[in-house]
Amino acid sequence: MTLARNVLDIEADAIRAMSGRLNGQFAHAIDLMLACKGRVVVSGMGKSGHIGRKIAATLASTGTPAFFMHPGEAAHGDLGMITAQDVVLALSNSGESEELVALLNPIKRRGVPLIAITGNLQSTLARQADVVLDAGVEKEACTLNLAPTASTSAQLALGDALAVVLLDLRGFGSDDFALSHPGGSLGRRLLVHVRDVMHAGEALPVVQETTLLRDALLVMSEKGLGLTAVVDDQQRVKGVFTDGDLRRVLNRDVDLKTTPVSQVMSANPRRIHADKLAAEAVQMMQTYKITGLLVVNESDHLVGAFNMQDLLRAGVV
């Protein structure tokens, strides 16, 4: 455990040290990437290449078009991927990776801006780059001080810093993020709205304030949501009657045949608008410990209802 903690401390210290070294070079890199009309071409060899792939993926998913180019393949034709409108982001801790250094002249001949992330500010890569970002570390977390550990963590953190600053400057919001992440649970949480899961029209359980409790229970049973909305004659929400309310009514020995639902409903219930994200509905239901919600428009007129089972089916929960 001591060694594990030591590894984490070394890597954390390496990342923290970079914060104090951020300067105009970082701002210049941001300006070049923000003004880029093409794509950010990320390249690196070995472990730096693995980090480069992740940085390219993070940039692409946060509003900065990017892709990874393997330097070995680039020397055999893939260099043609680069256009005059692109920016190259090259990673090498030593700054002397043979495969990467071999690409520098061809890149410069294309007039493409070159940003370097390196731990060696005197290296060939640093001298050839238009912008140099210092990712140097005092030592690796490896006990032999050989395996790329702290240095790759520093590269990754610096790439994340670039991506997040660019995201902020572009005004990249949650809707934009959702369009880049349509698959999986993340996409569902970002793309599914209340209107997509709610029951409406004939499937909506709703009764008037004067409806007898017996008849309200029939509506609840027919619609199968475990609740019914209670509205006035203008369809404005006045309350909700749920399975929980029914249990409380039965404990009080209320006459189902003569009692109007308005006397036993939960008044002024929680509700939500149809254009809200379903994820917001989940948060509201968890906060208030409820299993269903009514959906209203701007005038507080009832337009829908749903329960936790609807959210589960939609994959939001």
MARKE-559085 format. One record per residue: x, y, z of N, C-alpha, C in turn. Coordinates in steps of 0.02 Angstrom, whole numbers, plus 50000, padded with zeros to 5 digits. Each point is the difference from the previous one (the first is absolute). Layout:
<atom <X, Y, Z>, <X, Y, Z>, <X, Y, Z>>
...
END
This chain:
<atom <50041, 49940, 50000>, <49959, 50060, 50000>, <50043, 50063, 50000>>
<atom <50057, 49997, 50034>, <50044, 50058, 50003>, <50025, 50018, 49931>>
<atom <50020, 49949, 49962>, <50025, 50013, 49932>, <49945, 50028, 49956>>
<atom <49940, 49972, 50006>, <49944, 50024, 49960>, <49986, 50074, 50014>>
<atom <50000, 50018, 50065>, <49988, 50069, 50018>, <50056, 50045, 49974>>
<atom <50059, 49975, 50000>, <50057, 50038, 49976>, <49993, 50015, 49925>>
<atom <49977, 49950, 49963>, <49988, 50009, 49928>, <49949, 50056, 49988>>
<atom <49945, 49996, 50037>, <49948, 50051, 49992>, <50025, 50069, 50020>>
<atom <50039, 50004, 50052>, <50026, 50065, 50022>, <50047, 50030, 49948>>
<atom <50043, 49957, 49971>, <50047, 50025, 49950>, <49963, 50026, 49939>>
<atom <49950, 49963, 49977>, <49963, 50021, 49941>, <49959, 50063, 50015>>
<atom <49970, 50003, 50058>, <49962, 50060, 50019>, <50045, 50061, 50004>>
<atom <50059, 49992, 50028>, <50048, 50055, 50005>, <50022, 50024, 49930>>
<atom <50009, 49952, 49955>, <50021, 50017, 49932>, <49947, 50042, 49965>>
<atom <49938, 49982, 50009>, <49945, 50038, 49968>, <49993, 50068, 50033>>
<atom <50006, 50001, 50066>, <49993, 50064, 50036>, <50055, 50049, 49981>>
<atom <50059, 49974, 49988>, <50057, 50044, 49982>, <49988, 50034, 49933>>
<atom <49965, 49967, 49955>, <49988, 50030, 49934>, <49956, 50062, 50004>>
<atom <49956, 50001, 50049>, <49955, 50057, 50007>, <50039, 50065, 50006>>
<atom <50055, 49998, 50038>, <50040, 50060, 50009>, <50042, 50018, 49940>>
<atom <50006, 49954, 49952>, <50040, 50013, 49941>, <49959, 50023, 49940>>
<atom <49934, 50002, 50007>, <49958, 50023, 49944>, <50015, 50073, 49986>>
<atom <50009, 50015, 49936>, <50019, 50069, 49982>, <49970, 50018, 49932>>
<atom <50031, 50049, 49968>, <49974, 50022, 49935>, <50002, 49947, 49946>>
<atom <50044, 49951, 50008>, <50002, 49945, 49951>, <49934, 49961, 50000>>
<atom <49972, 49989, 50058>, <49936, 49965, 50004>, <49945, 50042, 49967>>
<atom <50000, 50065, 50013>, <49951, 50044, 49969>, <50008, 50001, 49924>>
<atom <50062, 49998, 49976>, <50013, 49998, 49928>, <49973, 49936, 49970>>
<atom <50011, 49944, 50035>, <49974, 49936, 49976>, <49924, 50002, 49994>>
<atom <49967, 50029, 50049>, <49928, 50006, 49999>, <49978, 50042, 49940>>
<atom <50034, 50056, 49989>, <49983, 50043, 49943>, <50005, 49963, 49934>>
<atom <50054, 49961, 49992>, <50010, 49962, 49937>, <49945, 49948, 49991>>
<atom <49983, 49965, 50053>, <49950, 49947, 49995>, <49930, 50029, 49991>>
<atom <49987, 50056, 50032>, <49935, 50032, 49994>, <49989, 50027, 49930>>
<atom <50053, 50025, 49969>, <49995, 50029, 49932>, <50005, 49948, 49946>>
<atom <50015, 49938, 50018>, <50010, 49947, 49950>, <49936, 49988, 49960>>
<atom <50006, 50004, 49934>, <49943, 49989, 49955>, <49993, 49926, 49981>>
<atom <50053, 49962, 50012>, <49999, 49929, 49985>, <49992, 49960, 50064>>
<atom <50049, 49955, 50011>, <49998, 49958, 50060>, <50067, 50002, 50036>>
<atom <49997, 49982, 50064>, <50061, 49993, 50039>, <50025, 49929, 49989>>
<atom <50060, 49993, 49972>, <50029, 49935, 49986>, <50049, 49984, 50057>>
<atom <49983, 49951, 50040>, <50040, 49982, 50058>, <50045, 49941, 49981>>
<atom <50063, 50004, 50021>, <50046, 49946, 49983>, <50050, 49988, 50056>>
<atom <50021, 49938, 50008>, <50048, 49982, 50051>, <50017, 49927, 49993>>
<atom <50058, 49980, 50025>, <50024, 49932, 49993>, <50001, 49966, 50068>>
<atom <49988, 49935, 50001>, <50003, 49962, 50062>, <49947, 50022, 50050>>
<atom <50021, 50008, 50063>, <49953, 50020, 50052>, <49971, 50069, 49986>>
<atom <50041, 50045, 49972>, <49975, 50066, 49982>, <49946, 49994, 49947>>
<atom <50006, 49950, 49957>, <49949, 49989, 49949>, <49934, 49978, 50031>>
<atom <50004, 49957, 50051>, <49938, 49979, 50034>, <49966, 50061, 50033>>
<atom <50040, 50043, 50031>, <49972, 50060, 50030>, <49972, 50046, 49945>>
<atom <50035, 50004, 49944>, <49977, 50041, 49945>, <49933, 49978, 49974>>
<atom <49989, 49934, 49996>, <49934, 49975, 49977>, <49944, 50024, 50047>>
<atom <50014, 49998, 50065>, <49949, 50021, 50047>, <49988, 50075, 49994>>
<atom <50052, 50039, 49992>, <49992, 50073, 49993>, <49960, 50016, 49937>>
<atom <50015, 49965, 49945>, <49962, 50012, 49938>, <49926, 49983, 50010>>
<atom <49987, 49946, 50036>, <49930, 49981, 50012>, <49965, 50051, 50044>>
<atom <50034, 50026, 50050>, <49971, 50050, 50044>, <49986, 50065, 49963>>
<atom <50047, 50022, 49959>, <49989, 50059, 49959>, <49940, 49992, 49955>>
<atom <49997, 49944, 49965>, <49946, 49989, 49952>, <49931, 49999, 50034>>
<atom <49998, 49973, 50061>, <49935, 49994, 50033>, <49979, 50064, 50036>>
<atom <50044, 50049, 50002>, <49984, 50063, 50035>, <50002, 50060, 49953>>
<atom <49990, 49989, 49936>, <49991, 50056, 49954>, <50060, 50020, 49959>>
<atom <50057, 49965, 50006>, <50059, 50016, 49960>, <50015, 49940, 49955>>
<atom <49982, 50002, 49936>, <50013, 49943, 49956>, <50073, 49979, 50002>>
<atom <50012, 49936, 50012>, <50068, 49976, 50007>, <50004, 49926, 49983>>
<atom <50059, 49977, 49982>, <50011, 49928, 49990>, <50073, 49985, 50015>>
<atom <50015, 49936, 50011>, <50068, 49978, 50015>, <50033, 49973, 49937>>
<atom <50062, 50020, 49989>, <50039, 49975, 49944>, <50063, 49966, 50027>>
<atom <50007, 49936, 49985>, <50059, 49962, 50023>, <50061, 50023, 49961>>
<atom <50054, 50021, 50033>, <50058, 50027, 49964>, <50033, 49948, 49955>>
<atom <49999, 49937, 50019>, <50029, 49949, 49957>, <49962, 49992, 49935>>
<atom <49934, 50000, 50005>, <49958, 49995, 49940>, <50003, 50064, 49959>>
<atom <50008, 50057, 50035>, <50003, 50064, 49965>, <50059, 50002, 49952>>
<atom <50055, 49970, 50019>, <50060, 50000, 49957>, <49990, 49957, 49938>>
<atom <49947, 49961, 49999>, <49987, 49957, 49942>, <49934, 50017, 49966>>
<atom <49982, 50063, 50002>, <49942, 50023, 49962>, <49946, 50035, 50040>>
<atom <49993, 49983, 50065>, <49946, 50031, 50039>, <50010, 50074, 50012>>
<atom <50060, 50025, 49985>, <50013, 50071, 50007>, <49953, 50041, 49954>>
<atom <49975, 49966, 49949>, <49952, 50033, 49955>, <49934, 50018, 50034>>
<atom <49990, 49975, 50061>, <49940, 50019, 50038>, <50001, 50074, 50019>>
<atom <50059, 50028, 50006>, <50007, 50069, 50023>, <49988, 50049, 49944>>
<atom <49958, 50050, 50012>, <49987, 50053, 49951>, <50028, 50066, 50027>>
<atom <50002, 50049, 49957>, <50027, 50065, 50019>, <49958, 50036, 50052>>
<atom <49939, 49976, 50010>, <49956, 50032, 50049>, <50004, 49968, 50069>>
<atom <50041, 49949, 50007>, <50005, 49963, 50063>, <50051, 50030, 50048>>
<atom <49999, 49974, 50060>, <50052, 50014, 50051>, <50025, 49932, 50024>>
<atom <50065, 49993, 50008>, <50029, 49937, 50025>, <50018, 50008, 50074>>
<atom <49979, 49952, 50040>, <50018, 49997, 50071>, <50043, 49937, 50009>>
<atom <50064, 50009, 50012>, <50047, 49944, 50004>, <50022, 49989, 50072>>
<atom <50001, 49936, 50021>, <50019, 49982, 50068>, <50062, 49957, 50000>>
<atom <50048, 50019, 50041>, <50060, 49958, 50011>, <50034, 50025, 50063>>
<atom <50007, 49957, 50049>, <50032, 50021, 50062>, <50073, 50021, 49988>>
<atom <50035, 49960, 49961>, <50070, 50016, 49986>, <50006, 50054, 49946>>
<atom <49950, 50005, 49957>, <50004, 50046, 49944>, <50046, 49976, 49945>>
<atom <50022, 49937, 50005>, <50047, 49973, 49951>, <49976, 49934, 49969>>
<atom <49936, 49984, 50008>, <49974, 49938, 49971>, <50013, 50000, 49925>>
<atom <50037, 49949, 49977>, <50024, 49999, 49930>, <49944, 50007, 49950>>
<atom <49946, 49962, 50010>, <49945, 50000, 49952>, <49966, 50068, 49998>>
<atom <49995, 50033, 50058>, <49967, 50065, 50002>, <50045, 50055, 49972>>
<atom <50063, 49998, 50017>, <50048, 50050, 49975>, <50004, 49998, 49923>>
<atom <49992, 49941, 49972>, <50003, 49992, 49927>, <49943, 50037, 49965>>
<atom <49947, 50015, 50036>, <49942, 50033, 49970>, <50004, 50077, 50003>>
<atom <50046, 50025, 50040>, <50000, 50072, 50013>, <50011, 50042, 49937>>
<atom <50049, 49983, 49960>, <50012, 50038, 49939>, <49941, 49998, 49952>>
<atom <49972, 49941, 49985>, <49941, 49999, 49957>, <49941, 50041, 50027>>
<atom <49992, 49999, 50066>, <49946, 50040, 50030>, <50014, 50074, 49991>>
<atom <50062, 50020, 50012>, <50018, 50071, 49994>, <49993, 50023, 49928>>
<atom <50018, 49957, 49952>, <49994, 50019, 49929>, <49928, 50013, 49980>>
<atom <49953, 49967, 50034>, <49929, 50012, 49986>, <49975, 50065, 50031>>
<atom <50042, 50031, 50041>, <49979, 50063, 50032>, <49949, 49989, 50054>>
<atom <49998, 49939, 50028>, <49950, 49984, 50052>, <50028, 50018, 50068>>
<atom <49963, 50036, 50042>, <50024, 50015, 50068>, <50014, 49936, 50039>>
<atom <50055, 50000, 50037>, <50020, 49941, 50038>, <50004, 50018, 50075>>
<atom <49960, 49965, 50039>, <50000, 50007, 50073>, <50032, 49938, 50030>>
<atom <50049, 50009, 50043>, <50034, 49944, 50031>, <49983, 49995, 50074>>
<atom <49987, 49939, 50022>, <49996, 49985, 50072>, <50060, 49955, 50015>>
<atom <50048, 50025, 50037>, <50062, 49963, 50011>, <50029, 50016, 50069>>
<atom <50040, 49953, 50024>, <50034, 50011, 50063>, <50070, 50025, 49992>>
<atom <50021, 50012, 49937>, <50068, 50023, 49986>, <49997, 50062, 49957>>
<atom <50009, 50057, 50031>, <49993, 50064, 49965>, <50059, 50014, 49954>>
<atom <50053, 49960, 50003>, <50058, 50010, 49956>, <50001, 49948, 49944>>
<atom <49948, 49962, 49993>, <49998, 49945, 49952>, <49988, 50025, 49928>>
<atom <50009, 49954, 49953>, <49986, 50015, 49930>, <49927, 50021, 49990>>
<atom <49955, 49963, 50032>, <49929, 50017, 49994>, <49986, 50070, 50026>>
<atom <50028, 50017, 50057>, <49988, 50066, 50030>, <50027, 50055, 49955>>
<atom <50059, 49989, 49971>, <50031, 50052, 49958>, <49960, 50011, 49935>>
<atom <49969, 49948, 49975>, <49963, 50006, 49936>, <49929, 50024, 50009>>
<atom <49973, 49995, 50060>, <49930, 50015, 50012>, <49987, 50075, 50002>>
<atom <49940, 50020, 49981>, <49978, 50070, 50005>, <49981, 50017, 50071>>
<atom <49975, 49950, 50036>, <49981, 50009, 50070>, <50024, 49939, 50038>>
<atom <50028, 50011, 50059>, <50025, 49945, 50041>, <49966, 50002, 50067>>
<atom <49968, 49944, 50018>, <49968, 49993, 50065>, <50043, 49954, 50043>>
<atom <50021, 50025, 50057>, <50046, 49964, 50043>, <49964, 49948, 50042>>
<atom <50012, 49936, 49985>, <49971, 49945, 50038>, <50054, 49962, 50038>>
<atom <50055, 50034, 50015>, <50055, 49968, 50035>, <49982, 49981, 50071>>
<atom <50029, 49945, 50023>, <49989, 49976, 50069>, <50067, 49991, 50034>>
<atom <50000, 50006, 50065>, <50062, 49992, 50038>, <50024, 49928, 49998>>
<atom <49954, 49953, 50003>, <50017, 49929, 49996>, <49938, 49960, 49983>>
<atom <50012, 49939, 49974>, <49945, 49955, 49987>, <49978, 49967, 50065>>
<atom <49938, 49976, 50001>, <49976, 49966, 50060>, <50026, 49928, 50004>>
<atom <50027, 49975, 49945>, <50030, 49934, 49997>, <50060, 49998, 50047>>
<atom <50009, 49946, 50039>, <50056, 49995, 50047>, <50067, 49999, 49964>>
<atom <50000, 49983, 49935>, <50061, 50002, 49960>, <50011, 50068, 49968>>
<atom <49950, 50043, 50006>, <50000, 50066, 49967>, <50008, 49992, 49925>>
<atom <49968, 49949, 49973>, <50006, 49985, 49928>, <49932, 49998, 49964>>
<atom <49952, 49962, 50028>, <49936, 49992, 49966>, <49961, 50066, 50000>>
<atom <49974, 50020, 49942>, <49960, 50062, 49996>, <49939, 49995, 50046>>
<atom <49999, 50038, 50051>, <49945, 49999, 50049>, <49979, 50072, 50016>>
<atom <50042, 50035, 50039>, <49985, 50070, 50015>, <50000, 50042, 49936>>
<atom <50044, 49984, 49953>, <50004, 50040, 49939>, <49938, 49992, 49957>>
<atom <49973, 49939, 49996>, <49939, 49991, 49960>, <49939, 50031, 50035>>
<atom <50000, 49997, 50067>, <49945, 50033, 50037>, <50001, 50075, 49987>>
<atom <50061, 50029, 49999>, <50006, 50071, 49987>, <49976, 50017, 49929>>
<atom <50019, 49960, 49951>, <49977, 50011, 49932>, <49923, 49998, 49996>>
<atom <49972, 49950, 50031>, <49927, 49992, 49998>, <49965, 50059, 50033>>
<atom <50024, 50021, 50057>, <49969, 50056, 50035>, <50005, 50064, 49959>>
<atom <50057, 50010, 49967>, <50008, 50059, 49958>, <49953, 49998, 49941>>
<atom <49991, 49941, 49971>, <49952, 49993, 49945>, <49929, 50014, 50023>>
<atom <49982, 49977, 50060>, <49934, 50014, 50027>, <49990, 50075, 50011>>
<atom <50053, 50033, 50024>, <49996, 50072, 50011>, <49986, 50037, 49934>>
<atom <50034, 49979, 49946>, <49988, 50030, 49935>, <49927, 49990, 49979>>
<atom <49976, 49938, 50006>, <49933, 49983, 49978>, <49947, 50038, 50038>>
<atom <50008, 50006, 50065>, <49948, 50033, 50041>, <49999, 50075, 49989>>
<atom <50059, 50030, 49992>, <50002, 50072, 49985>, <49968, 50014, 49932>>
<atom <50015, 49959, 49951>, <49969, 50008, 49934>, <49925, 49990, 50004>>
<atom <49977, 49951, 50038>, <49928, 49988, 50009>, <49967, 50063, 50027>>
<atom <50031, 50029, 50050>, <49971, 50060, 50031>, <49999, 50059, 49951>>
<atom <50054, 50010, 49964>, <50003, 50057, 49953>, <49952, 49992, 49942>>
<atom <49986, 49939, 49981>, <49952, 49987, 49945>, <49928, 50005, 50023>>
<atom <49988, 50004, 50065>, <49932, 50000, 50025>, <49967, 49933, 49989>>
<atom <50040, 49948, 50003>, <49976, 49932, 49988>, <49958, 49978, 50060>>
<atom <49935, 49987, 49989>, <49955, 49984, 50055>, <49979, 49927, 50002>>
<atom <49954, 49985, 50046>, <49978, 49931, 50009>, <49965, 49972, 49939>>
<atom <49963, 50043, 49963>, <49967, 49976, 49939>, <50051, 49981, 49947>>
<atom <50053, 50041, 49995>, <50054, 49984, 49952>, <50034, 49935, 50021>>
<atom <50012, 49993, 50065>, <50032, 49939, 50025>, <49958, 49939, 49985>>
<atom <49934, 50007, 50007>, <49956, 49943, 49987>, <50004, 49978, 49928>>
<atom <50006, 50047, 49953>, <50004, 49982, 49930>, <50063, 49960, 49984>>
<atom <50052, 50009, 50041>, <50062, 49963, 49990>, <50000, 49934, 50037>>
<atom <49949, 49989, 50043>, <49998, 49940, 50041>, <49930, 49969, 49998>>
<atom <49975, 49982, 49940>, <49932, 49974, 49996>, <49992, 49929, 50026>>
<atom <50054, 49964, 50008>, <49995, 49930, 50020>, <50010, 49991, 50075>>
<atom <49977, 49942, 50025>, <50013, 49982, 50070>, <49958, 50041, 50049>>
<atom <50013, 49988, 50063>, <49961, 50032, 50052>, <50011, 50075, 50002>>
<atom <50061, 50023, 49983>, <50013, 50072, 49999>, <49956, 50034, 49949>>
<atom <49996, 49972, 49940>, <49958, 50029, 49948>, <49927, 50002, 50020>>
<atom <49977, 49946, 50031>, <49930, 49999, 50021>, <49986, 50053, 50052>>
<atom <50045, 50010, 50046>, <49990, 50050, 50052>, <50000, 50070, 49972>>
<atom <50036, 50010, 49945>, <50006, 50067, 49972>, <49948, 50015, 49945>>
<atom <49973, 49947, 49971>, <49956, 50010, 49943>, <49926, 49988, 50015>>
<atom <49985, 49959, 50050>, <49930, 49983, 50015>, <49968, 50056, 50041>>
<atom <49944, 50025, 49975>, <49963, 50053, 50034>, <49937, 49970, 50033>>
<atom <49971, 50038, 50044>, <49939, 49978, 50034>, <49946, 49983, 49949>>
<atom <49994, 50039, 49947>, <49948, 49987, 49950>, <50008, 49933, 49967>>
<atom <50062, 49972, 50001>, <50013, 49936, 49968>, <49976, 49941, 50042>>
<atom <49990, 50010, 50065>, <49982, 49944, 50043>, <49930, 50007, 50030>>
<atom <49970, 50059, 49995>, <49936, 50011, 50035>, <49942, 49967, 49963>>
<atom <49948, 49985, 50038>, <49937, 49976, 49973>, <49955, 50061, 49987>>
<atom <49967, 50001, 49943>, <49958, 50058, 49983>, <49937, 49975, 49965>>
<atom <49954, 50046, 49988>, <49939, 49982, 49964>, <49959, 49948, 50037>>
<atom <49978, 49948, 49964>, <49958, 49948, 50030>, <50036, 49960, 50053>>
<atom <50066, 50000, 49998>, <50039, 49961, 50049>, <50012, 50038, 50065>>
<atom <49977, 50062, 50004>, <50013, 50042, 50058>, <49946, 49990, 50053>>
<atom <50019, 49980, 50061>, <49950, 49993, 50054>, <49983, 50068, 50030>>
<atom <49937, 50021, 49992>, <49980, 50065, 50024>, <49926, 49999, 50020>>
<atom <49984, 50033, 50055>, <49931, 50005, 50023>, <49987, 50072, 50024>>
<atom <49937, 50017, 50007>, <49980, 50065, 50025>, <50000, 50000, 50077>>
<atom <50000, 50060, 50028>, <50000, 50007, 50072>, <49939, 49968, 50032>>
<atom <49944, 50001, 49964>, <49938, 49973, 50028>, <49992, 49925, 49990>>
<atom <50046, 49970, 49965>, <49996, 49927, 49987>, <50002, 49962, 50066>>
<atom <49955, 49951, 50007>, <50000, 49959, 50060>, <50063, 49956, 50002>>
<atom <50022, 49986, 50059>, <50061, 49962, 50009>, <49996, 49932, 49966>>
<atom <49942, 49968, 50003>, <49990, 49936, 49967>, <50015, 50005, 49926>>
<atom <49977, 50051, 49967>, <50010, 50008, 49928>, <50072, 50019, 49984>>
<atom <50031, 50038, 50046>, <50070, 50017, 49990>, <50044, 49938, 50002>>
<atom <49982, 49953, 50044>, <50038, 49938, 50004>, <49993, 49959, 49937>>
<atom <49942, 50002, 49968>, <49990, 49965, 49937>, <50045, 50029, 49946>>
<atom <50007, 50066, 49998>, <50044, 50032, 49952>, <50072, 49980, 50013>>
<atom <50020, 50001, 50062>, <50068, 49980, 50018>, <50014, 49928, 49978>>
<atom <49953, 49956, 50012>, <50009, 49930, 49981>, <50004, 49992, 49925>>
<atom <49960, 50037, 49963>, <49998, 49994, 49927>, <50064, 50026, 49969>>
<atom <50026, 50056, 50024>, <50059, 50031, 49969>, <50066, 49969, 50024>>
<atom <50001, 49972, 50059>, <50058, 49962, 50022>, <50062, 50039, 50018>>
<atom <49992, 50062, 50021>, <50058, 50040, 50019>, <50009, 50005, 50076>>
<atom <49951, 49972, 50037>, <50005, 50005, 50072>, <49981, 50069, 50027>>
<atom <49967, 50040, 49957>, <49979, 50067, 50021>, <49947, 50025, 49952>>
<atom <49965, 50053, 50022>, <49958, 50037, 49954>, <50006, 50074, 50017>>
<atom <50003, 50041, 49948>, <50001, 50072, 50010>, <49929, 50023, 50017>>
<atom <49995, 50053, 50040>, <49936, 50030, 50017>, <50002, 50072, 49975>>
<atom <49951, 50017, 49956>, <50000, 50066, 49968>, <49933, 50035, 50010>>
<atom <50000, 50067, 49988>, <49937, 50036, 50000>, <49970, 49998, 49930>>
<atom <49947, 50036, 49989>, <49967, 49996, 49935>, <50039, 50035, 49944>>
<atom <50056, 50034, 50018>, <50043, 50031, 49951>, <50064, 49958, 49987>>
<atom <50001, 49939, 50028>, <50057, 49954, 49994>, <50062, 50025, 50037>>
<atom <49990, 50045, 50048>, <50056, 50021, 50042>, <50008, 49950, 50057>>
<atom <50062, 49985, 50015>, <50015, 49949, 50051>, <49981, 50026, 50069>>
<atom <49961, 49960, 50035>, <49982, 50017, 50069>, <50030, 49950, 50050>>
<atom <50013, 49939, 49976>, <50028, 49951, 50046>, <50017, 49936, 49963>>
<atom <50021, 49950, 50039>, <50014, 49934, 49973>, <49979, 49949, 50052>>
<atom <49975, 49944, 49977>, <49982, 49945, 50045>, <50041, 49939, 49979>>
<atom <50038, 49972, 50046>, <50046, 49946, 49985>, <49984, 49937, 50039>>
<atom <50037, 49947, 49984>, <49993, 49938, 50039>, <50014, 50012, 50074>>
<atom <50048, 50044, 50014>, <50015, 50016, 50070>, <49942, 50034, 50034>>
<atom <49967, 50045, 49963>, <49940, 50034, 50028>, <49945, 49949, 50014>>
<atom <49995, 49950, 49956>, <49948, 49949, 50009>, <50013, 49961, 50064>>
<atom <50061, 49981, 50014>, <50015, 49964, 50061>, <49982, 50041, 50062>>
<atom <50014, 50064, 49996>, <49983, 50043, 50057>, <49924, 50007, 50008>>
<atom <49964, 50002, 49944>, <49927, 50004, 50003>, <49971, 49937, 50031>>
<atom <50026, 49942, 49980>, <49974, 49937, 50027>, <50011, 49995, 50075>>
<atom <50055, 50028, 50024>, <50013, 49999, 50072>, <49951, 50044, 50038>>
<atom <49970, 50048, 49965>, <49952, 50046, 50032>, <49928, 49976, 49991>>
<atom <49991, 49946, 49965>, <49932, 49972, 49989>, <49954, 50051, 49966>>
<atom <50026, 50032, 49946>, <49961, 50048, 49962>, <49951, 49964, 49954>>
<atom <49940, 50027, 49992>, <49950, 49970, 49956>, <50017, 50017, 49927>>
<atom <50020, 49949, 49961>, <50021, 50011, 49931>, <49942, 50023, 49955>>
<atom <49938, 49984, 50020>, <49943, 50013, 49956>, <49972, 50071, 50009>>
<atom <50017, 50033, 50054>, <49970, 50065, 50012>, <50051, 50057, 50006>>
<atom <50064, 49983, 50006>, <50051, 50050, 50011>, <50029, 50025, 49934>>
<atom <49998, 50065, 49986>, <50033, 50026, 49939>, <50076, 49996, 50008>>
<atom <50033, 49989, 49945>, <50073, 49992, 50002>, <50035, 50062, 50025>>
<atom <49968, 50059, 49992>, <50032, 50062, 50021>, <50011, 50003, 50076>>
<atom <49962, 49959, 50038>, <50006, 50001, 50073>, <50059, 49957, 50024>>
<atom <50026, 49957, 49958>, <50053, 49954, 50022>, <50062, 50004, 49956>>
<atom <49999, 50043, 49950>, <50058, 50005, 49954>, <50057, 50037, 50034>>
<atom <50058, 49996, 49970>, <50057, 50041, 50021>, <49998, 50064, 49959>>
<atom <49986, 50056, 50033>, <49993, 50064, 49964>, <50067, 50028, 49979>>
<atom <49998, 50041, 49948>, <50059, 50034, 49975>, <50060, 49953, 49992>>
<atom <49993, 49949, 49959>, <50054, 49950, 49993>, <50059, 50026, 49959>>
<atom <50055, 49965, 50004>, <50058, 50016, 49958>, <49981, 49988, 49928>>
<atom <50024, 50044, 49956>, <49990, 49990, 49928>, <50060, 50027, 49962>>
<atom <50002, 49985, 49936>, <50057, 50017, 49958>, <49976, 50016, 49931>>
<atom <50040, 50037, 49961>, <49981, 50018, 49932>, <50025, 49947, 49951>>
<atom <49966, 49993, 49945>, <50015, 49947, 49952>, <50067, 50008, 49966>>
<atom <50026, 50062, 49996>, <50064, 50011, 49966>, <50060, 49990, 50045>>
<atom <49989, 49982, 50063>, <50056, 49987, 50045>, <50031, 49932, 49984>>
<atom <50064, 49993, 50015>, <50033, 49936, 49991>, <49971, 49949, 50049>>
<atom <49995, 49938, 49977>, <49976, 49947, 50044>, <50046, 49991, 50060>>
<atom <50064, 50014, 49990>, <50048, 49995, 50055>, <49982, 50048, 50056>>
<atom <49973, 50059, 49983>, <49979, 50048, 50051>, <49940, 49972, 50039>>
<atom <49957, 49964, 49965>, <49942, 49969, 50033>, <50024, 49948, 50050>>
<atom <50051, 49961, 49981>, <50027, 49950, 50045>, <50026, 50033, 50064>>
<atom <50037, 50053, 49991>, <50028, 50036, 50058>, <49944, 50027, 50045>>
<atom <49948, 50027, 49970>, <49944, 50027, 50039>, <49965, 49944, 50039>>
<atom <49989, 49943, 49966>, <49965, 49945, 50033>, <50041, 49971, 50057>>
<atom <50066, 49997, 49991>, <50043, 49976, 50054>, <50002, 50049, 50058>>
<atom <50002, 50064, 49984>, <50004, 50051, 50053>, <49938, 49999, 50044>>
<atom <49941, 49995, 49968>, <49937, 50003, 50037>, <49971, 49932, 50016>>
<atom <50036, 49947, 49982>, <49980, 49931, 50016>, <49930, 49985, 49974>>
<atom <49989, 50014, 49936>, <49937, 49985, 49967>, <50013, 49955, 49940>>
<atom <49949, 49964, 49979>, <50009, 49951, 49946>, <49965, 50020, 49935>>
<atom <49966, 50057, 50001>, <49967, 50023, 49940>, <49997, 50076, 49997>>
<atom <49992, 50027, 49940>, <49997, 50072, 49991>, <49946, 50018, 49950>>
<atom <49969, 50057, 50012>, <49953, 50028, 49951>, <50038, 50049, 49956>>
<atom <49979, 50006, 49938>, <50032, 50044, 49951>, <49951, 50056, 49982>>
<atom <50023, 50062, 50003>, <49956, 50057, 49987>, <50033, 50046, 49949>>
<atom <49958, 50044, 49971>, <50027, 50052, 49956>, <50010, 50064, 50040>>
<atom <50015, 50055, 49964>, <50016, 50063, 50034>, <49941, 50027, 50040>>
<atom <49939, 49980, 49982>, <49940, 50024, 50035>, <49977, 49952, 50054>>
<atom <50042, 49951, 50016>, <49985, 49950, 50050>, <49943, 49955, 49980>>
<atom <49988, 49993, 49935>, <49950, 49953, 49976>, <50033, 49932, 49992>>
<atom <49965, 49948, 50019>, <50026, 49932, 49997>, <50009, 49977, 49927>>
<atom <50059, 49973, 49985>, <50013, 49974, 49933>, <50026, 49929, 50001>>
<atom <50020, 49975, 50058>, <50026, 49932, 50002>, <50016, 49977, 50071>>
<atom <50021, 49937, 50005>, <50021, 49971, 50063>, <50045, 49940, 49986>>
<atom <50043, 49984, 50048>, <50043, 49941, 49991>, <50023, 49977, 50069>>
<atom <50028, 49940, 50002>, <50027, 49974, 50063>, <50070, 49974, 49991>>
<atom <50029, 49975, 50052>, <50070, 49977, 49998>, <50009, 49942, 49951>>
<atom <49949, 49959, 49991>, <50005, 49945, 49953>, <50009, 50026, 49929>>
<atom <49968, 50055, 49983>, <50009, 50030, 49934>, <50072, 50023, 49990>>
<atom <50030, 50027, 50052>, <50070, 50021, 49995>, <50047, 49941, 49995>>
<atom <49984, 49946, 50035>, <50041, 49939, 49995>, <49997, 49971, 49930>>
<atom <49939, 49999, 49971>, <49993, 49973, 49932>, <50039, 50042, 49950>>
<atom <50003, 50065, 50012>, <50036, 50045, 49954>, <50076, 49997, 50010>>
<atom <50022, 49964, 50051>, <50072, 49994, 50013>, <50031, 50060, 50032>>
<atom <49958, 50044, 50029>, <50026, 50061, 50031>, <50025, 49986, 50069>>
<atom <49971, 49951, 50033>, <50020, 49982, 50069>, <50045, 49938, 49997>>
END
